[in-house]
Amino acid sequence: MRAQRPPDMASLSPRQPSALERRRRLGRRVGIAIFTAIFAGATLMWTIQILTVVWGSAPPSPAGCGAGTARLERALDRARAAYAAGSGTEDERTALLRYRTALQPEWAEEKAIEAACRSEQAGRKRLKDVVALRYAEEHAVRYESLGLAPQRRRLKETPTGSTSHELIR
């Protein structure tokens, strides 16, 4: 007996898909291509916007380095005063919003002032110190609103004549 060999795969002719199947495959491929193009395009656009904001630069401020840095410092003073004028019992988001709102419009020009200070070493150091102060004060606002505001609220809720053992240690 002679063993039968399986038919050669190359010799088998593939089944021809019907016209409807070809249209479905084409439609599926077109749908995948459109879906991919939409999301790849949106992702690329958002990536470019983020990178431009983070590492982009602005033209130098016409006010110059010294005047621009002084404006940022005055905005910090104004933001500190705006926070201090608040009730002191508000939540973190409200306190930060009031502080950050008071920083504007000067701090919107931070990149332009940074560009103006590039050529001056003393100006760069001063700007670095002002930026560090901004974030240190923002941290203090956050600390006060998270840590001290609840204590202040409890103290206001406690009647004047009663003694709270929770506060006395």
Secondary structure, 3 states (H helix, E strand, C coil): CCCCCCCCCCCCCCCCCCHHHHHHHHHHHHHHHHHHHHHHHHHHHHHHHHHHHHHCCCCCCCCHHHHHHHHHHHHHHHHHHHHHCCCCCCCHHHHHHHHHHHHCCHHHHHHHHHHHCCCCHHHHHHHHHHHHHHHHHHHHHHHHHHHHHHHHHHHHHCCCCCCCCCCCC
